[in-house]
Amino acid sequence: QVQLAESGGGLVQTGGFLRLDCTASVSDFSTLVMHWYRQFPGKQRDLVASITSGGNTFVANSVKGRFTISRENAKNTVYLQMNSLKPEDTAVYFCKAVERGIWEYWGQGTQVTVSS
C-alpha cells in the first residue's frame, strides 16, 4: 500500500509559479512510476507529466516548456515545478503512483488557482 500526500497548491497571479510536492510513504519509492494529473471542474483527470523510475520524463503539450517534473528518491518525493502559470491552469492537481505496472495509488489532490 502506498500513501501519497500532495502539498504546494494555492493562489497565484498569472505569470507566477508554484511547486507541487508529492511525498510517498513507501520503502521502495525509487521503483515507482510517478504521475501528475489535473482535473478541471466537471471533467475527467488529464495527465500532466510523468517520470519513470529511471528518470525519463513526459510532459503534456499543453504545459510543455512551462512545467517540469522531477523526483528525489532520497526524500520519497516527486515535484511538479509550474512556471508562467495561466488562468487555464486552474485545477485540482493529483499525484499518482504506479507500482509494478499494476497497482495505482492516488493522492487527495491540491487546488491550484491562477488569477488573471
MOPAC internal coordinates of N, CA, C and O (Angstrom, degrees):
PM7 1SCF
backbone

  N    0.0000 0     0.00 0     0.00 0    0    0    0
  C    1.4495 1     0.00 0     0.00 0    1    0    0
  C    1.5291 1   108.96 1     0.00 0    2    1    0
  O    1.2310 1   121.28 1   -46.82 1    3    2    1
  N    1.3229 1   115.15 1   133.18 1    3    2    1
  C    1.4575 1   121.30 1   179.74 1    5    3    2
  C    1.5188 1   108.31 1  -116.90 1    6    5    3
  O    1.2310 1   120.17 1   -52.67 1    7    6    5
  N    1.2921 1   117.28 1   127.33 1    7    6    5
  C    1.4601 1   121.12 1   174.36 1    9    7    6
  C    1.5206 1   108.84 1  -108.96 1   10    9    7
  O    1.2310 1   121.62 1   -44.93 1   11   10    9
  N    1.3333 1   114.50 1   135.07 1   11   10    9
  C    1.4528 1   120.94 1  -176.00 1   13   11   10
  C    1.5173 1   110.15 1  -119.70 1   14   13   11
  O    1.2310 1   120.90 1   -41.00 1   15   14   13
  N    1.3194 1   115.89 1   139.00 1   15   14   13
  C    1.4590 1   121.18 1   179.06 1   17   15   14
  C    1.5140 1   108.76 1  -129.58 1   18   17   15
  O    1.2310 1   120.99 1   -63.67 1   19   18   17
  N    1.3484 1   115.70 1   116.33 1   19   18   17
  C    1.4620 1   120.98 1   178.80 1   21   19   18
  C    1.5256 1   110.01 1   -93.68 1   22   21   19
  O    1.2310 1   121.24 1   -28.07 1   23   22   21
  N    1.3074 1   115.23 1   151.93 1   23   22   21
  C    1.4531 1   121.40 1   174.50 1   25   23   22
  C    1.5221 1   108.51 1  -153.59 1   26   25   23
  O    1.2310 1   120.94 1   -14.34 1   27   26   25
  N    1.3204 1   115.81 1   165.66 1   27   26   25
  C    1.4527 1   120.93 1   174.26 1   29   27   26
  C    1.5062 1   115.42 1   106.69 1   30   29   27
  O    1.2310 1   119.83 1   173.72 1   31   30   29
  N    1.3300 1   117.94 1    -6.28 1   31   30   29
  C    1.4527 1   119.14 1   177.65 1   33   31   30
  C    1.5147 1   111.61 1   -70.92 1   34   33   31
  O    1.2310 1   121.04 1    -7.43 1   35   34   33
  N    1.3310 1   115.62 1   172.57 1   35   34   33
  C    1.4506 1   119.57 1   178.66 1   37   35   34
  C    1.5075 1   111.67 1   159.78 1   38   37   35
  O    1.2310 1   121.37 1    16.96 1   39   38   37
  N    1.3190 1   114.99 1  -163.04 1   39   38   37
  C    1.4616 1   122.85 1  -178.46 1   41   39   38
  C    1.5277 1   108.77 1  -105.66 1   42   41   39
  O    1.2310 1   120.87 1   -48.83 1   43   42   41
  N    1.3164 1   115.95 1   131.17 1   43   42   41
  C    1.4583 1   121.27 1  -179.68 1   45   43   42
  C    1.5153 1   108.66 1  -143.29 1   46   45   43
  O    1.2310 1   120.61 1   -26.39 1   47   46   45
  N    1.3231 1   116.44 1   153.61 1   47   46   45
  C    1.4629 1   120.14 1   178.07 1   49   47   46
  C    1.5217 1   110.82 1   -82.65 1   50   49   47
  O    1.2310 1   121.35 1   -20.52 1   51   50   49
  N    1.3039 1   115.03 1   159.48 1   51   50   49
  C    1.4654 1   121.10 1   175.82 1   53   51   50
  C    1.5285 1   110.17 1   -53.42 1   54   53   51
  O    1.2310 1   121.58 1   -46.13 1   55   54   53
  N    1.3328 1   114.58 1   133.87 1   55   54   53
  C    1.4522 1   120.33 1  -178.18 1   57   55   54
  C    1.5089 1   113.73 1    90.08 1   58   57   55
  O    1.2310 1   120.34 1   171.60 1   59   58   57
  N    1.3176 1   116.95 1    -8.40 1   59   58   57
  C    1.4527 1   121.46 1  -179.18 1   61   59   58
  C    1.5219 1   112.18 1   -81.05 1   62   61   59
  O    1.2310 1   121.44 1     7.91 1   63   62   61
  N    1.3335 1   114.84 1  -172.09 1   63   62   61
  C    1.4519 1   119.60 1  -177.68 1   65   63   62
  C    1.5240 1   109.59 1  -140.71 1   66   65   63
  O    1.2310 1   122.23 1   -23.70 1   67   66   65
  N    1.3202 1   113.34 1   156.30 1   67   66   65
  C    1.4625 1   122.38 1   174.09 1   69   67   66
  C    1.5209 1   107.83 1  -145.38 1   70   69   67
  O    1.2310 1   120.96 1   -25.23 1   71   70   69
  N    1.2980 1   115.77 1   154.77 1   71   70   69
  C    1.4516 1   120.46 1   170.33 1   73   71   70
  C    1.5205 1   108.77 1  -123.00 1   74   73   71
  O    1.2310 1   121.16 1   -55.44 1   75   74   73
  N    1.3148 1   115.38 1   124.56 1   75   74   73
  C    1.4539 1   121.40 1   175.67 1   77   75   74
  C    1.5252 1   109.25 1   -95.59 1   78   77   75
  O    1.2310 1   121.00 1   -42.68 1   79   78   77
  N    1.3150 1   115.70 1   137.32 1   79   78   77
  C    1.4515 1   122.07 1   176.32 1   81   79   78
  C    1.5266 1   109.01 1  -115.39 1   82   81   79
  O    1.2310 1   121.01 1   -35.59 1   83   82   81
  N    1.3040 1   115.67 1   144.41 1   83   82   81
  C    1.4582 1   121.37 1   174.47 1   85   83   82
  C    1.5239 1   107.29 1  -135.00 1   86   85   83
  O    1.2310 1   121.28 1   -64.75 1   87   86   85
  N    1.3245 1   115.15 1   115.25 1   87   86   85
  C    1.4507 1   120.43 1  -178.01 1   89   87   86
  C    1.5199 1   109.83 1  -109.42 1   90   89   87
  O    1.2310 1   121.49 1   -46.16 1   91   90   89
  N    1.3260 1   114.75 1   133.84 1   91   90   89
  C    1.4612 1   120.84 1  -176.37 1   93   91   90
  C    1.5210 1   110.64 1  -107.15 1   94   93   91
  O    1.2310 1   121.61 1   -41.29 1   95   94   93
  N    1.3115 1   114.52 1   138.71 1   95   94   93
  C    1.4623 1   120.13 1   175.01 1   97   95   94
  C    1.5176 1   107.45 1   -97.01 1   98   97   95
  O    1.2310 1   121.24 1   -92.15 1   99   98   97
  N    1.3120 1   115.24 1    87.85 1   99   98   97
  C    1.4575 1   121.53 1  -176.13 1  101   99   98
  C    1.5183 1   107.50 1  -158.58 1  102  101   99
  O    1.2310 1   120.70 1   -25.95 1  103  102  101
  N    1.3156 1   116.26 1   154.05 1  103  102  101
  C    1.4532 1   118.95 1  -176.71 1  105  103  102
  C    1.5220 1   113.19 1   -87.41 1  106  105  103
  O    1.2310 1   120.47 1   157.16 1  107  106  105
  N    1.3431 1   116.70 1   -22.84 1  107  106  105
  C    1.4626 1   119.65 1  -175.22 1  109  107  106
  C    1.5238 1   110.97 1  -116.94 1  110  109  107
  O    1.2310 1   120.85 1  -131.44 1  111  110  109
  N    1.3105 1   115.97 1    48.56 1  111  110  109
  C    1.4705 1   120.72 1  -176.10 1  113  111  110
  C    1.5203 1   111.66 1   -55.68 1  114  113  111
  O    1.2310 1   120.01 1   144.12 1  115  114  113
  N    1.3141 1   117.59 1   -35.88 1  115  114  113
  C    1.4578 1   120.49 1  -174.67 1  117  115  114
  C    1.5195 1   113.13 1   -62.58 1  118  117  115
  O    1.2310 1   120.09 1   160.97 1  119  118  117
  N    1.3120 1   117.44 1   -19.03 1  119  118  117
  C    1.4692 1   120.81 1  -179.46 1  121  119  118
  C    1.5248 1   112.74 1   -89.30 1  122  121  119
  O    1.2310 1   120.16 1   170.27 1  123  122  121
  N    1.3094 1   117.30 1    -9.73 1  123  122  121
  C    1.4557 1   120.83 1  -176.26 1  125  123  122
  C    1.5158 1   112.03 1   -81.27 1  126  125  123
  O    1.2310 1   120.97 1   -35.26 1  127  126  125
  N    1.3178 1   115.74 1   144.74 1  127  126  125
  C    1.4641 1   121.36 1   167.01 1  129  127  126
  C    1.5256 1   106.20 1   -91.49 1  130  129  127
  O    1.2310 1   120.64 1   -49.46 1  131  130  129
  N    1.2997 1   116.38 1   130.54 1  131  130  129
  C    1.4552 1   121.15 1  -173.63 1  133  131  130
  C    1.5241 1   110.36 1  -116.58 1  134  133  131
  O    1.2310 1   121.60 1   -36.22 1  135  134  133
  N    1.3055 1   114.54 1   143.78 1  135  134  133
  C    1.4669 1   121.05 1  -177.36 1  137  135  134
  C    1.5250 1   109.92 1  -135.00 1  138  137  135
  O    1.2310 1   121.81 1   -26.93 1  139  138  137
  N    1.3014 1   114.15 1   153.07 1  139  138  137
  C    1.4657 1   121.89 1   165.95 1  141  139  138
  C    1.5235 1   107.90 1  -117.57 1  142  141  139
  O    1.2310 1   120.82 1   -48.31 1  143  142  141
  N    1.3199 1   116.03 1   131.69 1  143  142  141
  C    1.4559 1   123.93 1   174.39 1  145  143  142
  C    1.5251 1   108.25 1  -119.95 1  146  145  143
  O    1.2310 1   121.27 1   -16.53 1  147  146  145
  N    1.3176 1   115.18 1   163.47 1  147  146  145
  C    1.4558 1   119.51 1   169.86 1  149  147  146
  C    1.5172 1   109.18 1  -138.27 1  150  149  147
  O    1.2310 1   121.89 1   -26.39 1  151  150  149
  N    1.3186 1   113.98 1   153.61 1  151  150  149
  C    1.4531 1   120.23 1  -176.59 1  153  151  150
  C    1.5126 1   109.51 1  -133.43 1  154  153  151
  O    1.2310 1   121.43 1   -58.49 1  155  154  153
  N    1.3316 1   114.86 1   121.51 1  155  154  153
  C    1.4577 1   121.67 1   174.35 1  157  155  154
  C    1.5255 1   108.19 1   -86.65 1  158  157  155
  O    1.2310 1   119.68 1   -25.68 1  159  158  157
  N    1.3257 1   118.21 1   154.32 1  159  158  157
  C    1.4642 1   120.77 1  -178.20 1  161  159  158
  C    1.5267 1   112.00 1   -54.01 1  162  161  159
  O    1.2310 1   120.99 1   -51.95 1  163  162  161
  N    1.3016 1   115.72 1   128.05 1  163  162  161
  C    1.4472 1   121.00 1   177.00 1  165  163  162
  C    1.5095 1   114.97 1    76.88 1  166  165  163
  O    1.2310 1   120.28 1  -173.75 1  167  166  165
  N    1.3196 1   117.07 1     6.25 1  167  166  165
  C    1.4599 1   120.99 1  -177.88 1  169  167  166
  C    1.5241 1   110.88 1  -117.57 1  170  169  167
  O    1.2310 1   120.87 1   -13.66 1  171  170  169
  N    1.3239 1   115.95 1   166.34 1  171  170  169
  C    1.4554 1   120.24 1   175.16 1  173  171  170
  C    1.5224 1   109.41 1   -78.65 1  174  173  171
  O    1.2310 1   121.10 1   -13.83 1  175  174  173
  N    1.3050 1   115.51 1   166.17 1  175  174  173
  C    1.4587 1   120.10 1   178.70 1  177  175  174
  C    1.5255 1   110.02 1   -75.13 1  178  177  175
  O    1.2310 1   121.47 1   -43.12 1  179  178  177
  N    1.3178 1   114.79 1   136.88 1  179  178  177
  C    1.4597 1   121.11 1   178.94 1  181  179  178
  C    1.5217 1   109.88 1  -112.69 1  182  181  179
  O    1.2310 1   120.94 1   -38.77 1  183  182  181
  N    1.3258 1   115.80 1   141.23 1  183  182  181
  C    1.4600 1   120.65 1   177.95 1  185  183  182
  C    1.5276 1   109.74 1   -71.27 1  186  185  183
  O    1.2310 1   121.12 1   -49.28 1  187  186  185
  N    1.3191 1   115.46 1   130.72 1  187  186  185
  C    1.4609 1   121.47 1   178.54 1  189  187  186
  C    1.5189 1   110.71 1  -103.10 1  190  189  187
  O    1.2310 1   120.78 1   132.15 1  191  190  189
  N    1.3265 1   116.11 1   -47.85 1  191  190  189
  C    1.4653 1   120.23 1  -176.42 1  193  191  190
  C    1.5188 1   109.75 1  -160.13 1  194  193  191
  O    1.2310 1   121.38 1   -25.26 1  195  194  193
  N    1.3410 1   114.96 1   154.74 1  195  194  193
  C    1.4576 1   121.45 1   179.26 1  197  195  194
  C    1.5119 1   109.18 1  -140.00 1  198  197  195
  O    1.2310 1   121.76 1   -24.83 1  199  198  197
  N    1.3330 1   114.25 1   155.17 1  199  198  197
  C    1.4632 1   119.73 1   174.14 1  201  199  198
  C    1.5207 1   108.29 1  -144.53 1  202  201  199
  O    1.2310 1   121.05 1   -49.20 1  203  202  201
  N    1.3258 1   115.60 1   130.80 1  203  202  201
  C    1.4541 1   120.21 1  -178.70 1  205  203  202
  C    1.5217 1   111.11 1   -83.83 1  206  205  203
  O    1.2310 1   121.48 1    -4.65 1  207  206  205
  N    1.3166 1   114.78 1   175.35 1  207  206  205
  C    1.4567 1   119.42 1   177.22 1  209  207  206
  C    1.5228 1   110.97 1   -63.33 1  210  209  207
  O    1.2310 1   120.33 1   152.19 1  211  210  209
  N    1.3089 1   116.97 1   -27.81 1  211  210  209
  C    1.4519 1   121.01 1   179.79 1  213  211  210
  C    1.5172 1   114.54 1   -87.69 1  214  213  211
  O    1.2310 1   121.14 1   178.32 1  215  214  213
  N    1.3306 1   115.43 1    -1.68 1  215  214  213
  C    1.4567 1   119.79 1   177.24 1  217  215  214
  C    1.5065 1   115.49 1    93.80 1  218  217  215
  O    1.2310 1   120.12 1  -176.02 1  219  218  217
  N    1.3293 1   117.38 1     3.98 1  219  218  217
  C    1.4598 1   119.03 1   175.19 1  221  219  218
  C    1.5241 1   109.48 1   -71.60 1  222  221  219
  O    1.2310 1   120.74 1   -39.78 1  223  222  221
  N    1.3117 1   116.18 1   140.22 1  223  222  221
  C    1.4561 1   120.03 1  -174.57 1  225  223  222
  C    1.5169 1   112.39 1  -122.18 1  226  225  223
  O    1.2310 1   122.19 1   -24.56 1  227  226  225
  N    1.3215 1   113.41 1   155.44 1  227  226  225
  C    1.4637 1   123.08 1   171.77 1  229  227  226
  C    1.5218 1   106.54 1  -133.68 1  230  229  227
  O    1.2310 1   121.05 1   -41.59 1  231  230  229
  N    1.3258 1   115.59 1   138.41 1  231  230  229
  C    1.4565 1   120.93 1   175.97 1  233  231  230
  C    1.5216 1   107.92 1  -133.03 1  234  233  231
  O    1.2310 1   120.43 1   -47.43 1  235  234  233
  N    1.3145 1   116.78 1   132.57 1  235  234  233
  C    1.4636 1   120.81 1  -179.25 1  237  235  234
  C    1.5226 1   111.01 1   -62.84 1  238  237  235
  O    1.2310 1   121.01 1   -31.54 1  239  238  237
  N    1.3082 1   115.68 1   148.46 1  239  238  237
  C    1.4645 1   121.07 1  -178.69 1  241  239  238
  C    1.5287 1   112.33 1   -57.34 1  242  241  239
  O    1.2310 1   121.04 1   146.84 1  243  242  241
  N    1.3170 1   115.61 1   -33.16 1  243  242  241
  C    1.4575 1   119.56 1  -176.20 1  245  243  242
  C    1.5283 1   113.42 1   -65.66 1  246  245  243
  O    1.2310 1   120.56 1   159.90 1  247  246  245
  N    1.3175 1   116.53 1   -20.10 1  247  246  245
  C    1.4654 1   120.09 1  -178.20 1  249  247  246
  C    1.5243 1   112.26 1  -124.81 1  250  249  247
  O    1.2310 1   120.04 1  -177.14 1  251  250  249
  N    1.3033 1   117.52 1     2.86 1  251  250  249
  C    1.4568 1   121.08 1  -176.91 1  253  251  250
  C    1.5273 1   109.71 1   -61.16 1  254  253  251
  O    1.2310 1   121.85 1   -43.81 1  255  254  253
  N    1.3333 1   114.06 1   136.19 1  255  254  253
  C    1.4558 1   119.72 1  -177.60 1  257  255  254
  C    1.5135 1   113.50 1    89.07 1  258  257  255
  O    1.2310 1   120.48 1   166.66 1  259  258  257
  N    1.3353 1   116.68 1   -13.34 1  259  258  257
  C    1.4666 1   120.66 1   179.28 1  261  259  258
  C    1.5307 1   112.20 1  -117.39 1  262  261  259
  O    1.2310 1   120.51 1   145.51 1  263  262  261
  N    1.3244 1   116.64 1   -34.49 1  263  262  261
  C    1.4665 1   121.42 1  -177.85 1  265  263  262
  C    1.5272 1   109.62 1  -109.48 1  266  265  263
  O    1.2310 1   121.15 1   -34.83 1  267  266  265
  N    1.3198 1   115.41 1   145.17 1  267  266  265
  C    1.4613 1   121.63 1   177.53 1  269  267  266
  C    1.5212 1   109.08 1  -134.79 1  270  269  267
  O    1.2310 1   120.65 1   -45.47 1  271  270  269
  N    1.3229 1   116.36 1   134.53 1  271  270  269
  C    1.4550 1   121.25 1   175.50 1  273  271  270
  C    1.5212 1   108.55 1  -106.41 1  274  273  271
  O    1.2310 1   121.05 1   -38.56 1  275  274  273
  N    1.3209 1   115.60 1   141.44 1  275  274  273
  C    1.4555 1   120.73 1   177.24 1  277  275  274
  C    1.5174 1   108.14 1  -151.37 1  278  277  275
  O    1.2310 1   120.90 1   -10.65 1  279  278  277
  N    1.3102 1   115.88 1   169.35 1  279  278  277
  C    1.4524 1   119.86 1   179.79 1  281  279  278
  C    1.5145 1   110.24 1  -140.69 1  282  281  279
  O    1.2310 1   121.16 1   -27.33 1  283  282  281
  N    1.3089 1   115.38 1   152.67 1  283  282  281
  C    1.4552 1   122.75 1   176.43 1  285  283  282
  C    1.5236 1   106.74 1  -130.65 1  286  285  283
  O    1.2310 1   121.21 1   -84.29 1  287  286  285
  N    1.3154 1   115.29 1    95.71 1  287  286  285
  C    1.4573 1   119.58 1  -172.00 1  289  287  286
  C    1.5285 1   112.46 1   -63.61 1  290  289  287
  O    1.2310 1   120.45 1   148.15 1  291  290  289
  N    1.3187 1   116.74 1   -31.85 1  291  290  289
  C    1.4625 1   119.49 1  -179.66 1  293  291  290
  C    1.5268 1   112.21 1   -64.15 1  294  293  291
  O    1.2310 1   121.19 1   158.69 1  295  294  293
  N    1.3432 1   115.33 1   -21.31 1  295  294  293
  C    1.4698 1   120.27 1   179.58 1  297  295  294
  C    1.5193 1   112.16 1  -110.79 1  298  297  295
  O    1.2310 1   120.43 1  -172.40 1  299  298  297
  N    1.3350 1   116.78 1     7.60 1  299  298  297
  C    1.4717 1   120.99 1  -179.50 1  301  299  298
  C    1.5248 1   111.30 1    53.40 1  302  301  299
  O    1.2310 1   120.62 1  -139.99 1  303  302  301
  N    1.3040 1   116.42 1    40.01 1  303  302  301
  C    1.4616 1   119.98 1  -171.24 1  305  303  302
  C    1.5250 1   111.47 1  -132.68 1  306  305  303
  O    1.2310 1   121.75 1   -39.86 1  307  306  305
  N    1.3198 1   114.25 1   140.14 1  307  306  305
  C    1.4632 1   121.90 1   170.79 1  309  307  306
  C    1.5242 1   106.98 1  -116.20 1  310  309  307
  O    1.2310 1   121.32 1   -35.68 1  311  310  309
  N    1.3294 1   115.08 1   144.32 1  311  310  309
  C    1.4604 1   121.54 1  -175.93 1  313  311  310
  C    1.5278 1   110.70 1  -118.89 1  314  313  311
  O    1.2310 1   121.25 1   -28.83 1  315  314  313
  N    1.3064 1   115.22 1   151.17 1  315  314  313
  C    1.4582 1   121.03 1   168.45 1  317  315  314
  C    1.5235 1   106.56 1  -128.41 1  318  317  315
  O    1.2310 1   121.22 1   -74.31 1  319  318  317
  N    1.3096 1   115.28 1   105.69 1  319  318  317
  C    1.4640 1   121.40 1   176.66 1  321  319  318
  C    1.5118 1   108.05 1   -86.63 1  322  321  319
  O    1.2310 1   120.66 1   -58.34 1  323  322  321
  N    1.3186 1   116.33 1   121.66 1  323  322  321
  C    1.4641 1   121.42 1  -176.13 1  325  323  322
  C    1.5158 1   108.68 1  -118.91 1  326  325  323
  O    1.2310 1   121.06 1   -65.27 1  327  326  325
  N    1.3231 1   115.57 1   114.73 1  327  326  325
  C    1.4636 1   122.07 1  -179.59 1  329  327  326
  C    1.5228 1   110.28 1  -114.41 1  330  329  327
  O    1.2310 1   121.13 1   -15.63 1  331  330  329
  N    1.3031 1   115.45 1   164.37 1  331  330  329
  C    1.4728 1   121.68 1   177.51 1  333  331  330
  C    1.5245 1   111.09 1    48.55 1  334  333  331
  O    1.2310 1   120.98 1  -130.67 1  335  334  333
  N    1.2994 1   115.73 1    49.33 1  335  334  333
  C    1.4651 1   120.76 1  -174.96 1  337  335  334
  C    1.5158 1   111.89 1   -65.96 1  338  337  335
  O    1.2310 1   121.90 1   -34.08 1  339  338  337
  N    1.3290 1   113.97 1   145.92 1  339  338  337
  C    1.4603 1   122.61 1  -178.91 1  341  339  338
  C    1.5249 1   108.89 1  -121.45 1  342  341  339
  O    1.2310 1   119.96 1   -22.38 1  343  342  341
  N    1.3184 1   117.68 1   157.62 1  343  342  341
  C    1.4720 1   119.47 1   177.03 1  345  343  342
  C    1.5334 1   112.39 1   -55.83 1  346  345  343
  O    1.2310 1   120.30 1   147.39 1  347  346  345
  N    1.3164 1   117.04 1   -32.61 1  347  346  345
  C    1.4718 1   119.34 1  -179.79 1  349  347  346
  C    1.5197 1   113.18 1   -72.93 1  350  349  347
  O    1.2310 1   119.68 1   175.93 1  351  350  349
  N    1.3221 1   118.22 1    -4.07 1  351  350  349
  C    1.4590 1   121.37 1   172.09 1  353  351  350
  C    1.5237 1   112.00 1   -84.54 1  354  353  351
  O    1.2310 1   120.54 1   173.18 1  355  354  353
  N    1.3205 1   116.57 1    -6.82 1  355  354  353
  C    1.4572 1   120.60 1   179.21 1  357  355  354
  C    1.5263 1   110.19 1   -61.68 1  358  357  355
  O    1.2310 1   120.81 1   -57.67 1  359  358  357
  N    1.3232 1   116.07 1   122.33 1  359  358  357
  C    1.4625 1   122.07 1  -175.42 1  361  359  358
  C    1.5197 1   108.48 1  -174.91 1  362  361  359
  O    1.2310 1   121.28 1    -6.87 1  363  362  361
  N    1.3173 1   115.17 1   173.13 1  363  362  361
  C    1.4581 1   120.78 1   167.37 1  365  363  362
  C    1.5225 1   107.24 1   -93.16 1  366  365  363
  O    1.2310 1   120.84 1   -51.94 1  367  366  365
  N    1.3052 1   115.99 1   128.06 1  367  366  365
  C    1.4599 1   121.91 1  -177.71 1  369  367  366
  C    1.5210 1   109.40 1  -104.02 1  370  369  367
  O    1.2310 1   121.67 1   -47.03 1  371  370  369
  N    1.3222 1   114.41 1   132.97 1  371  370  369
  C    1.4595 1   121.71 1  -177.14 1  373  371  370
  C    1.5293 1   109.91 1  -121.38 1  374  373  371
  O    1.2310 1   121.54 1   -35.55 1  375  374  373
  N    1.3008 1   114.65 1   144.45 1  375  374  373
  C    1.4532 1   122.73 1   172.83 1  377  375  374
  C    1.5275 1   107.80 1  -100.86 1  378  377  375
  O    1.2310 1   120.84 1   -38.88 1  379  378  377
  N    1.3267 1   116.00 1   141.12 1  379  378  377
  C    1.4526 1   120.77 1   175.75 1  381  379  378
  C    1.5157 1   109.86 1  -133.59 1  382  381  379
  O    1.2310 1   121.28 1   -41.96 1  383  382  381
  N    1.3275 1   115.16 1   138.04 1  383  382  381
  C    1.4627 1   121.84 1   175.04 1  385  383  382
  C    1.5178 1   108.85 1  -113.03 1  386  385  383
  O    1.2310 1   120.83 1   -40.74 1  387  386  385
  N    1.3122 1   116.02 1   139.26 1  387  386  385
  C    1.4624 1   121.13 1   175.67 1  389  387  386
  C    1.5151 1   107.73 1  -119.74 1  390  389  387
  O    1.2310 1   121.37 1   -55.83 1  391  390  389
  N    1.3016 1   114.99 1   124.17 1  391  390  389
  C    1.4579 1   122.42 1  -176.74 1  393  391  390
  C    1.5219 1   109.22 1  -108.32 1  394  393  391
  O    1.2310 1   121.15 1   -56.36 1  395  394  393
  N    1.3207 1   115.40 1   123.64 1  395  394  393
  C    1.4702 1   122.69 1   177.56 1  397  395  394
  C    1.5181 1   111.99 1    54.79 1  398  397  395
  O    1.2310 1   120.09 1  -152.95 1  399  398  397
  N    1.2944 1   117.43 1    27.05 1  399  398  397
  C    1.4517 1   121.91 1   177.74 1  401  399  398
  C    1.5123 1   114.19 1    69.69 1  402  401  399
  O    1.2310 1   120.80 1  -171.89 1  403  402  401
  N    1.3107 1   116.08 1     8.11 1  403  402  401
  C    1.4655 1   119.37 1  -172.62 1  405  403  402
  C    1.5184 1   111.75 1  -122.65 1  406  405  403
  O    1.2310 1   120.72 1   122.37 1  407  406  405
  N    1.3205 1   116.24 1   -57.63 1  407  406  405
  C    1.4634 1   119.36 1  -172.72 1  409  407  406
  C    1.5280 1   110.49 1   -89.70 1  410  409  407
  O    1.2310 1   121.34 1   -44.08 1  411  410  409
  N    1.3028 1   115.05 1   135.92 1  411  410  409
  C    1.4526 1   122.14 1  -178.54 1  413  411  410
  C    1.5332 1   109.39 1  -117.61 1  414  413  411
  O    1.2310 1   121.61 1   -41.27 1  415  414  413
  N    1.3178 1   114.53 1   138.73 1  415  414  413
  C    1.4579 1   121.19 1   179.69 1  417  415  414
  C    1.5264 1   108.22 1  -133.08 1  418  417  415
  O    1.2310 1   121.17 1   -41.35 1  419  418  417
  N    1.3210 1   115.36 1   138.65 1  419  418  417
  C    1.4624 1   121.19 1  -177.89 1  421  419  418
  C    1.5236 1   110.90 1  -117.20 1  422  421  419
  O    1.2310 1   121.49 1   -32.56 1  423  422  421
  N    1.3153 1   114.76 1   147.44 1  423  422  421
  C    1.4405 1   120.27 1   169.01 1  425  423  422
  C    1.5214 1   110.42 1   -82.67 1  426  425  423
  O    1.2310 1   121.15 1    -0.69 1  427  426  425
  N    1.3124 1   115.40 1   179.31 1  427  426  425
  C    1.4615 1   120.56 1  -175.12 1  429  427  426
  C    1.5297 1   112.30 1   -84.04 1  430  429  427
  O    1.2310 1   120.07 1   166.80 1  431  430  429
  N    1.2969 1   117.47 1   -13.20 1  431  430  429
  C    1.4621 1   121.51 1   179.18 1  433  431  430
  C    1.5162 1   112.06 1    93.95 1  434  433  431
  O    1.2310 1   121.45 1   -28.83 1  435  434  433
  N    1.3217 1   114.83 1   151.17 1  435  434  433
  C    1.4575 1   121.30 1   176.55 1  437  435  434
  C    1.5250 1   108.47 1  -138.05 1  438  437  435
  O    1.2310 1   120.89 1   -44.63 1  439  438  437
  N    1.3147 1   115.91 1   135.37 1  439  438  437
  C    1.4607 1   121.48 1  -175.97 1  441  439  438
  C    1.5233 1   110.50 1   -81.64 1  442  441  439
  O    1.2310 1   121.54 1   -48.23 1  443  442  441
  N    1.3179 1   114.67 1   131.77 1  443  442  441
  C    1.4639 1   121.74 1   172.01 1  445  443  442
  C    1.5237 1   107.12 1  -118.95 1  446  445  443
  O    1.2310 1   120.76 1   -55.76 1  447  446  445
  N    1.3186 1   116.16 1   124.24 1  447  446  445
  C    1.4561 1   121.50 1   179.17 1  449  447  446
  C    1.5149 1   109.22 1  -124.94 1  450  449  447
  O    1.2310 1   121.05 1   -55.15 1  451  450  449
  N    1.3315 1   115.59 1   124.85 1  451  450  449
  C    1.4606 1   121.56 1  -179.81 1  453  451  450
  C    1.5254 1   107.71 1  -112.45 1  454  453  451
  O    1.2310 1   120.64 1   -62.90 1  455  454  453
  N    1.3038 1   116.38 1   117.10 1  455  454  453
  C    1.4571 1   120.88 1  -178.07 1  457  455  454
  C    1.5266 1   109.91 1   -89.34 1  458  457  455
  O    1.2310 1   121.38 1   -33.33 1  459  458  457
  N    1.3270 1   114.96 1   146.67 1  459  458  457
  C    1.4731 1   120.17 1  -178.98 1  461  459  458
  C    1.5177 1   111.54 1   -90.83 1  462  461  459
  O    1.2310 1   120.10 1   180.00 1  463  462  461

